[in-house]
């Protein structure tokens, strides 16, 4: 039987952010001949403009070299041109600073669907608030989840280690019904490009799935950072395993009190994901913190602590993780300046 999305034309896609997720989505679309526009900056922009994107397997062998003509890279919103969809793939802690770029794209394409593929649970709300301040439409900002292990080894070079799927859909009830075919068309374009894609059934479904992912990234990332150890080790050591599970139970309690339909099995499923982690694997949060870069700590533990305070749920585990990791985070954000003598 012919499905509605089989009749949809390919959407014009812009990808903001040239990290692992952005290069994965743009790279797959480009390899399928769909010519996404990559909105980037700095060294990555220069490499993508001149050489294009190199995609490798985890063992270093080449998957593809995407030339600039197949994936145009630009540095300003004005250069993007009209688009139907904007994938936002920057780090969560970078999102607010990127809102002016998002606003520039939306100003030129008011009907563009904005899909943040970010960690955490508040990306859509942050973008909506920023667009509202600019007097721009907000109803087309939705939620997104990218499940993959892809990472950049140097500007313009990305490793596709594990490619799983994406899910996206409205998180609010105000999404324009006439744009539903664009959602379906985007899912089809991604699927035809080799990215398994699903449109969420409802805003409640999308919100629940965002929190289910948050139970994994927002707990395992901070715990492994505090332990300075890979996921498989943290899940094997009894004390750190208990801490990880406690952080997940705490987060689930906060989400449920905030009105999110988190299923009873969610914590068990999140633990199972941690248990299946390959040896020595780390999350981007851990890599950022241990490398002295800014991280998503405040958007993870800080968000859980804040929402917990708002809804009246104690968050001792996340508060302790936040306190433990905060000095190094403030150092990375240049809000503190210190060194450790004797090391």
Sine and cosine of phi, psi and omega as CSV:
sin_phi,cos_phi,sin_psi,cos_psi,sin_omega,cos_omega
0.00,0.00,0.59,-0.81,-0.01,-1.00
-0.98,0.19,0.79,-0.61,0.02,-1.00
-1.00,-0.05,0.48,-0.88,-0.01,-1.00
-0.79,0.62,-0.67,0.75,-0.11,-0.99
-0.96,0.29,-0.23,0.97,0.09,-1.00
-0.94,0.35,-0.34,0.94,-0.03,-1.00
-1.00,-0.07,-0.11,0.99,-0.09,-1.00
-0.99,0.14,0.68,-0.73,0.11,-0.99
-0.94,0.34,0.40,-0.92,0.05,-1.00
-0.88,0.48,0.76,-0.66,0.05,-1.00
-0.96,0.28,0.46,-0.89,0.13,-0.99
-1.00,0.09,0.85,-0.52,-0.16,-0.99
-0.90,-0.43,0.69,-0.73,0.20,-0.98
-0.89,-0.45,0.66,-0.75,0.04,-1.00
-0.90,-0.43,0.87,-0.49,0.05,-1.00
-0.99,-0.11,0.90,-0.43,0.00,-1.00
0.92,-0.39,0.78,-0.63,-0.08,-1.00
-0.90,-0.44,0.60,0.80,0.12,-0.99
-1.00,0.04,-0.35,-0.93,-0.09,-1.00
-0.87,0.49,-0.74,0.67,-0.04,-1.00
-0.94,0.35,-0.70,0.71,0.00,-1.00
-0.87,0.49,-0.70,0.72,0.02,-1.00
-0.92,0.38,-0.56,0.83,0.05,-1.00
-0.88,0.47,-0.81,0.59,-0.07,-1.00
-0.92,0.38,-0.74,0.68,0.00,-1.00
-0.91,0.41,-0.65,0.76,-0.02,-1.00
-0.89,0.46,-0.72,0.69,0.01,-1.00
-0.90,0.43,-0.67,0.74,0.04,-1.00
-0.89,0.46,-0.67,0.74,-0.02,-1.00
-0.92,0.40,-0.66,0.75,0.00,-1.00
-0.89,0.45,-0.41,0.91,0.03,-1.00
-1.00,-0.04,0.12,0.99,0.08,-1.00
1.00,0.10,0.32,0.95,-0.10,-1.00
-0.99,-0.11,-0.03,1.00,0.15,-0.99
0.75,0.67,0.87,0.50,0.11,-0.99
-0.93,0.37,0.41,-0.91,0.09,-1.00
-0.99,-0.14,0.77,-0.64,0.02,-1.00
-0.98,-0.19,0.89,-0.45,0.04,-1.00
-1.00,-0.10,0.94,-0.33,-0.16,-0.99
-0.71,-0.71,-0.18,-0.98,0.00,-1.00
-0.34,-0.94,0.17,-0.99,0.12,-0.99
0.88,0.48,-0.56,-0.83,-0.07,-1.00
-0.89,0.45,-0.60,0.80,0.01,-1.00
-0.88,0.47,-0.68,0.74,0.01,-1.00
-0.87,0.50,-0.71,0.70,-0.03,-1.00
-0.88,0.47,-0.70,0.72,-0.01,-1.00
-0.92,0.38,-0.70,0.71,-0.02,-1.00
-0.90,0.44,-0.56,0.83,0.02,-1.00
-0.95,0.32,-0.59,0.81,-0.13,-0.99
-0.99,-0.11,-0.64,0.77,-0.08,-1.00
-0.93,-0.36,-0.46,0.89,-0.08,-1.00
1.00,-0.08,-0.29,-0.96,-0.08,-1.00
-0.95,-0.31,0.81,-0.58,0.11,-0.99
-0.99,-0.11,0.82,-0.57,0.00,-1.00
-0.92,-0.40,0.81,-0.59,-0.05,-1.00
-0.84,-0.54,0.35,-0.94,0.23,-0.97
-0.98,0.20,0.18,-0.98,-0.01,-1.00
-0.89,0.45,-0.43,0.90,0.00,-1.00
-1.00,0.07,0.08,1.00,0.05,-1.00
1.00,-0.06,-0.16,0.99,0.04,-1.00
-0.96,0.29,0.49,-0.87,-0.10,-1.00
-0.99,0.16,0.70,-0.72,0.17,-0.99
-1.00,-0.06,-0.73,0.69,-0.02,-1.00
-0.21,-0.98,0.39,-0.92,0.19,-0.98
-0.89,-0.45,0.92,-0.40,-0.02,-1.00
-1.00,-0.05,0.92,-0.40,-0.03,-1.00
-0.96,0.29,0.38,-0.92,-0.03,-1.00
-0.83,0.56,-0.52,0.85,-0.03,-1.00
-0.91,0.41,-0.43,0.90,0.00,-1.00
-1.00,-0.01,-0.21,0.98,0.00,-1.00
-0.52,-0.85,0.97,0.23,-0.06,-1.00
-0.85,0.53,0.72,-0.69,0.03,-1.00
-0.94,-0.33,0.74,-0.67,0.00,-1.00
-0.76,-0.65,0.32,-0.95,-0.06,-1.00
-0.93,-0.37,-0.12,0.99,0.00,-1.00
-0.71,-0.70,0.41,-0.91,0.02,-1.00
-0.89,0.45,-0.53,0.85,-0.03,-1.00
-0.91,0.42,-0.44,0.90,-0.02,-1.00
-0.99,0.13,-0.19,0.98,-0.10,-1.00
-0.92,0.38,-0.68,0.74,-0.09,-1.00
0.99,0.12,0.02,-1.00,-0.04,-1.00
-0.93,0.38,0.71,-0.70,0.03,-1.00
-0.68,-0.73,0.33,-0.94,0.06,-1.00
-0.99,-0.13,-0.48,0.88,-0.09,-1.00
-0.64,-0.77,0.66,-0.75,0.11,-0.99
-0.85,-0.52,0.91,-0.41,0.12,-0.99
-1.00,0.02,0.83,-0.56,0.05,-1.00
-0.97,-0.22,0.89,-0.46,-0.12,-0.99
-0.78,-0.62,0.41,0.91,0.04,-1.00
-0.97,0.24,0.18,-0.98,0.09,-1.00
-0.93,0.37,0.51,-0.86,-0.06,-1.00
-0.84,0.55,-0.63,0.78,-0.03,-1.00
-0.95,0.31,-0.21,0.98,0.01,-1.00
-0.99,-0.11,-0.09,1.00,-0.20,-0.98
-0.89,0.46,-0.76,0.65,-0.06,-1.00
-0.85,0.52,-0.63,0.78,0.01,-1.00
-0.93,0.38,-0.36,0.93,-0.03,-1.00
-1.00,-0.06,-0.09,1.00,-0.02,-1.00
-0.85,0.53,-0.63,0.78,0.05,-1.00
-0.86,0.51,-0.59,0.81,0.07,-1.00
-0.91,0.41,-0.69,0.72,0.03,-1.00
-0.88,0.48,-0.68,0.73,0.01,-1.00
-0.88,0.48,-0.61,0.79,0.02,-1.00
-0.89,0.45,-0.64,0.76,0.04,-1.00
-0.92,0.39,-0.69,0.72,-0.01,-1.00
-0.92,0.39,-0.56,0.83,0.02,-1.00
-0.89,0.46,-0.62,0.79,0.02,-1.00
-0.99,0.15,-0.43,0.90,-0.02,-1.00
-0.71,-0.70,0.98,0.20,-0.12,-0.99
-0.87,0.49,-0.39,0.92,-0.01,-1.00
-1.00,-0.07,0.07,1.00,-0.03,-1.00
-0.89,0.45,0.71,-0.71,0.09,-1.00
-0.99,0.11,0.81,-0.59,-0.03,-1.00
-0.98,-0.22,0.88,-0.48,-0.06,-1.00
-0.88,-0.48,0.97,-0.23,0.08,-1.00
-0.99,0.14,0.88,-0.48,0.11,-0.99
-0.99,-0.16,0.95,0.32,-0.08,-1.00
-0.87,-0.50,0.35,-0.94,0.16,-0.99
-0.96,0.29,0.24,-0.97,-0.02,-1.00
1.00,0.05,-0.10,-1.00,-0.10,-1.00
-0.81,-0.59,0.10,0.99,-0.13,-0.99
-0.87,-0.50,0.17,0.98,-0.09,-1.00
-0.87,0.50,-0.72,0.69,-0.02,-1.00
-0.88,0.48,-0.65,0.76,0.00,-1.00
-0.92,0.40,-0.63,0.78,0.04,-1.00
-0.89,0.46,-0.70,0.72,0.00,-1.00
-0.92,0.39,-0.69,0.73,0.02,-1.00
-0.85,0.52,-0.70,0.71,-0.01,-1.00
-0.89,0.45,-0.66,0.75,0.01,-1.00
-0.91,0.41,-0.67,0.75,0.02,-1.00
-0.93,0.38,-0.62,0.78,0.01,-1.00
-0.88,0.48,-0.62,0.79,0.03,-1.00
-0.89,0.45,-0.48,0.88,0.01,-1.00
-1.00,0.01,0.03,1.00,-0.03,-1.00
0.95,0.31,0.45,0.89,-0.04,-1.00
-0.97,-0.24,0.38,-0.92,-0.01,-1.00
-0.90,0.44,0.56,-0.83,-0.05,-1.00
-0.87,-0.50,-0.23,0.97,-0.14,-0.99
-0.92,0.39,-0.32,0.95,-0.03,-1.00
-1.00,-0.04,0.10,1.00,0.08,-1.00
-1.00,0.07,0.85,-0.52,-0.09,-1.00
-0.83,-0.56,-0.18,-0.98,0.02,-1.00
-0.96,-0.29,0.39,-0.92,0.02,-1.00
-0.47,-0.88,0.52,-0.85,0.06,-1.00
-0.72,-0.69,0.79,-0.61,0.09,-1.00
-0.92,-0.40,0.85,-0.52,0.03,-1.00
-0.96,-0.28,0.96,-0.29,-0.05,-1.00
-0.25,-0.97,0.28,-0.96,0.21,-0.98
-0.84,-0.55,1.00,-0.03,0.01,-1.00
-0.75,-0.66,0.62,-0.78,-0.06,-1.00
-0.45,-0.89,0.44,-0.90,-0.01,-1.00
-1.00,-0.04,0.77,-0.63,0.04,-1.00
-1.00,-0.05,-0.46,0.89,0.12,-0.99
-0.32,-0.95,0.31,-0.95,-0.03,-1.00
-0.79,0.61,0.81,-0.59,0.04,-1.00
1.00,0.09,0.07,1.00,0.04,-1.00
-0.78,-0.63,0.84,-0.55,-0.08,-1.00
-0.79,-0.61,0.65,-0.76,0.06,-1.00
-0.98,-0.19,0.80,-0.59,0.10,-0.99
-0.99,-0.15,1.00,-0.10,-0.05,-1.00
-1.00,0.04,-0.83,0.56,0.08,-1.00
-0.75,-0.66,0.81,-0.59,0.07,-1.00
-0.91,-0.41,0.88,-0.47,-0.08,-1.00
-0.93,-0.38,-0.97,0.23,-0.09,-1.00
-0.20,-0.98,0.18,-0.98,0.18,-0.98
-0.78,-0.63,0.48,-0.88,0.09,-1.00
-0.73,-0.69,0.70,-0.71,0.07,-1.00
-0.50,-0.86,0.39,-0.92,0.00,-1.00
0.18,-0.98,0.21,-0.98,-0.02,-1.00
-0.86,0.51,0.59,-0.81,0.12,-0.99
-0.96,-0.30,-0.10,1.00,0.02,-1.00
-0.78,-0.62,0.27,-0.96,-0.06,-1.00
-1.00,0.09,0.02,1.00,-0.10,-1.00
-0.99,-0.12,0.17,0.99,-0.03,-1.00
-0.90,0.43,0.75,-0.66,-0.05,-1.00
-0.90,0.44,0.83,-0.56,-0.05,-1.00
-0.87,0.49,-0.53,0.85,-0.05,-1.00
-0.94,0.35,-0.24,0.97,0.01,-1.00
-1.00,-0.10,0.00,1.00,0.03,-1.00
-0.84,0.54,-0.65,0.76,0.05,-1.00
-0.87,0.50,-0.50,0.86,0.04,-1.00
-0.93,0.38,-0.63,0.78,0.08,-1.00
-0.86,0.51,-0.74,0.68,-0.01,-1.00
-0.90,0.44,-0.64,0.77,0.01,-1.00
-0.91,0.41,-0.57,0.82,0.04,-1.00
-0.92,0.38,-0.68,0.74,0.04,-1.00
-0.88,0.48,-0.64,0.77,0.00,-1.00
-0.92,0.38,-0.68,0.73,0.00,-1.00
-0.88,0.48,-0.67,0.74,0.02,-1.00
-0.92,0.39,-0.71,0.70,-0.01,-1.00
-0.88,0.48,-0.67,0.74,0.02,-1.00
-0.92,0.38,-0.31,0.95,0.02,-1.00
-1.00,-0.08,0.02,1.00,0.05,-1.00
0.98,-0.18,0.19,0.98,0.04,-1.00
-0.93,-0.37,0.94,-0.33,0.02,-1.00
-0.86,0.51,0.83,-0.56,-0.17,-0.99
-0.70,-0.71,0.63,-0.78,0.02,-1.00
-0.69,-0.73,0.62,-0.79,0.13,-0.99
-1.00,-0.10,0.77,-0.64,-0.03,-1.00
-0.87,0.50,0.53,-0.85,-0.07,-1.00
-0.95,0.32,-0.50,0.86,-0.09,-1.00
-0.30,-0.95,0.25,-0.97,0.09,-1.00
-0.85,0.52,-0.59,0.81,0.02,-1.00
-0.90,0.43,-0.67,0.74,0.03,-1.00
-0.87,0.49,-0.73,0.69,-0.03,-1.00
-0.89,0.46,-0.70,0.71,-0.03,-1.00
-0.90,0.43,-0.66,0.75,0.04,-1.00
-0.88,0.48,-0.69,0.73,-0.03,-1.00
-0.92,0.39,-0.57,0.82,0.07,-1.00
-0.88,0.47,-0.68,0.73,0.00,-1.00
-0.94,0.33,-0.57,0.82,0.04,-1.00
-0.90,0.44,-0.64,0.77,0.08,-1.00
-0.93,0.36,-0.60,0.80,0.02,-1.00
-0.86,0.51,-0.57,0.82,0.04,-1.00
-0.87,0.50,-0.48,0.88,0.00,-1.00
-1.00,0.05,-0.90,0.44,-0.11,-0.99
-0.93,0.38,-0.63,0.78,-0.08,-1.00
-0.98,0.22,-0.14,0.99,0.05,-1.00
-0.92,-0.38,-0.79,0.61,-0.03,-1.00
-0.91,0.42,-0.62,0.78,0.01,-1.00
-0.85,0.52,-0.82,0.57,0.01,-1.00
-0.90,0.44,-0.63,0.77,-0.02,-1.00
-0.91,0.42,-0.72,0.70,0.01,-1.00
-0.91,0.42,-0.51,0.86,0.06,-1.00
-0.92,0.39,-0.72,0.70,0.00,-1.00
-0.90,0.43,-0.56,0.83,-0.01,-1.00
-1.00,0.09,-0.25,0.97,-0.07,-1.00
0.81,0.59,0.72,0.70,-0.07,-1.00
-0.59,-0.81,0.43,-0.90,0.01,-1.00
-0.94,0.34,0.24,-0.97,-0.10,-0.99
-0.86,0.50,-0.72,0.69,-0.08,-1.00
-0.88,0.47,-0.58,0.82,0.01,-1.00
-0.94,0.34,-0.71,0.70,0.01,-1.00
-0.87,0.49,-0.58,0.81,0.01,-1.00
-0.97,0.23,-0.28,0.96,-0.01,-1.00
-1.00,-0.07,-0.58,0.82,0.00,-1.00
-0.95,0.31,0.85,-0.53,-0.13,-0.99
-0.81,0.58,-0.68,0.73,-0.05,-1.00
-0.92,0.40,-0.69,0.72,-0.02,-1.00
-0.97,0.25,-0.47,0.88,0.11,-0.99
-0.90,0.45,-0.70,0.71,0.02,-1.00
-0.88,0.47,-0.65,0.76,0.03,-1.00
-0.89,0.46,-0.67,0.75,0.01,-1.00
-0.89,0.46,-0.73,0.68,-0.01,-1.00
-0.90,0.43,-0.64,0.77,0.03,-1.00
-0.88,0.47,-0.63,0.78,0.02,-1.00
-0.91,0.41,-0.60,0.80,0.04,-1.00
-0.93,0.37,-0.69,0.73,0.02,-1.00
-0.89,0.45,-0.63,0.77,0.02,-1.00
-0.90,0.44,-0.73,0.69,0.01,-1.00
-0.89,0.45,-0.67,0.74,0.01,-1.00
-0.88,0.47,-0.64,0.77,0.03,-1.00
-0.90,0.44,-0.64,0.77,0.04,-1.00
-0.90,0.44,-0.74,0.67,-0.01,-1.00
-0.87,0.49,-0.69,0.72,0.00,-1.00
-0.89,0.45,-0.67,0.74,0.00,-1.00
-0.92,0.40,-0.46,0.89,0.03,-1.00
-0.99,0.15,0.00,1.00,0.10,-1.00
0.98,-0.17,0.15,0.99,-0.01,-1.00
-1.00,0.02,0.70,-0.71,-0.03,-1.00
-0.99,0.13,0.97,0.26,0.02,-1.00
-1.00,0.07,0.87,-0.49,-0.06,-1.00
-0.92,0.39,0.38,-0.92,-0.02,-1.00
-0.87,0.49,-0.47,0.88,-0.06,-1.00
-0.99,0.11,-0.04,1.00,-0.17,-0.99
-0.89,0.46,-0.68,0.73,-0.02,-1.00
-0.92,0.39,-0.69,0.73,0.04,-1.00
-0.86,0.52,-0.65,0.76,0.02,-1.00
-0.92,0.39,-0.63,0.78,0.01,-1.00
-0.92,0.40,-0.64,0.77,0.05,-1.00
-0.89,0.46,-0.65,0.76,0.00,-1.00
-0.89,0.46,-0.59,0.81,0.05,-1.00
-0.90,0.43,-0.69,0.73,0.05,-1.00
-0.88,0.47,-0.64,0.77,-0.02,-1.00
-0.92,0.39,-0.43,0.90,-0.02,-1.00
-1.00,0.03,0.03,1.00,-0.07,-1.00
-0.89,0.45,0.69,-0.73,0.05,-1.00
-0.90,0.44,0.35,-0.94,0.02,-1.00
-0.83,0.56,0.68,-0.74,0.09,-1.00
0.91,0.42,0.30,0.95,-0.01,-1.00
-0.98,0.21,0.52,-0.85,0.02,-1.00
-0.71,-0.70,0.36,-0.93,0.10,-1.00
-0.99,-0.10,0.32,-0.95,-0.04,-1.00
-0.87,0.48,-0.56,0.83,0.03,-1.00
-0.85,0.52,-0.71,0.70,-0.01,-1.00
-0.91,0.41,-0.69,0.73,0.01,-1.00
-0.88,0.47,-0.64,0.77,0.01,-1.00
-0.92,0.40,-0.75,0.66,-0.05,-1.00
-0.89,0.45,-0.73,0.69,-0.07,-1.00
-0.96,0.28,-0.28,0.96,0.05,-1.00
-1.00,-0.09,0.01,1.00,0.03,-1.00
0.99,0.16,0.28,0.96,0.04,-1.00
-1.00,-0.08,0.30,-0.96,0.12,-0.99
-0.89,0.45,0.51,-0.86,-0.08,-1.00
-0.72,-0.70,-0.09,-1.00,0.01,-1.00
-1.00,-0.08,0.33,0.94,-0.05,-1.00
-0.81,0.59,-0.77,0.64,-0.04,-1.00
-0.92,0.40,-0.54,0.84,0.01,-1.00
-0.98,0.19,-0.25,0.97,0.06,-1.00
-0.99,-0.12,-1.00,0.09,-0.05,-1.00
-0.89,0.45,-0.62,0.79,0.01,-1.00
-0.89,0.46,-0.64,0.77,0.02,-1.00
-0.92,0.39,-0.69,0.72,0.02,-1.00
-0.88,0.48,-0.69,0.72,0.01,-1.00
-0.89,0.46,-0.70,0.72,-0.03,-1.00
-0.91,0.41,-0.75,0.66,-0.01,-1.00
-0.91,0.42,-0.62,0.78,0.05,-1.00
-0.86,0.52,-0.66,0.75,0.03,-1.00
-0.90,0.43,-0.65,0.76,-0.03,-1.00
-0.92,0.40,-0.59,0.81,-0.07,-1.00
-0.98,-0.20,-0.02,1.00,0.08,-1.00
0.99,0.14,0.54,0.84,0.05,-1.00
-0.91,-0.41,0.85,-0.52,0.02,-1.00
-0.90,0.44,0.58,-0.82,-0.02,-1.00
-0.74,-0.67,0.86,0.50,-0.08,-1.00
-0.89,0.46,-0.58,0.82,-0.03,-1.00
-0.94,0.35,-0.76,0.65,-0.01,-1.00
-0.93,0.38,-0.55,0.83,0.05,-1.00
-0.91,0.41,-0.62,0.78,0.02,-1.00
-0.94,0.35,-0.66,0.75,0.05,-1.00
-0.88,0.47,-0.68,0.73,0.02,-1.00
-0.88,0.48,-0.72,0.69,-0.01,-1.00
-0.90,0.43,-0.62,0.78,-0.03,-1.00
-0.91,0.42,-0.66,0.75,-0.11,-0.99
-1.00,-0.09,-0.21,0.98,-0.15,-0.99
-0.89,0.45,-0.68,0.73,-0.02,-1.00
-0.84,0.55,-0.68,0.73,0.01,-1.00
-0.93,0.37,-0.56,0.83,0.03,-1.00
-0.91,0.41,-0.69,0.72,0.01,-1.00
-0.92,0.40,-0.53,0.85,0.09,-1.00
-0.90,0.43,-0.70,0.71,0.00,-1.00
-0.90,0.43,-0.55,0.83,0.00,-1.00
-1.00,0.08,0.08,1.00,0.02,-1.00
0.88,0.47,0.49,0.87,0.09,-1.00
-0.99,-0.14,-0.19,0.98,0.14,-0.99
-0.69,-0.72,0.40,-0.91,0.06,-1.00
-0.68,-0.73,0.91,-0.42,0.02,-1.00
-0.38,-0.93,0.23,-0.97,0.11,-0.99
-0.63,-0.78,0.28,-0.96,0.00,-1.00
-0.97,-0.23,0.94,-0.33,-0.01,-1.00
-0.95,0.32,0.53,-0.85,0.04,-1.00
1.00,0.03,-0.06,1.00,-0.01,-1.00
-0.95,-0.31,0.00,0.00,0.00,0.00
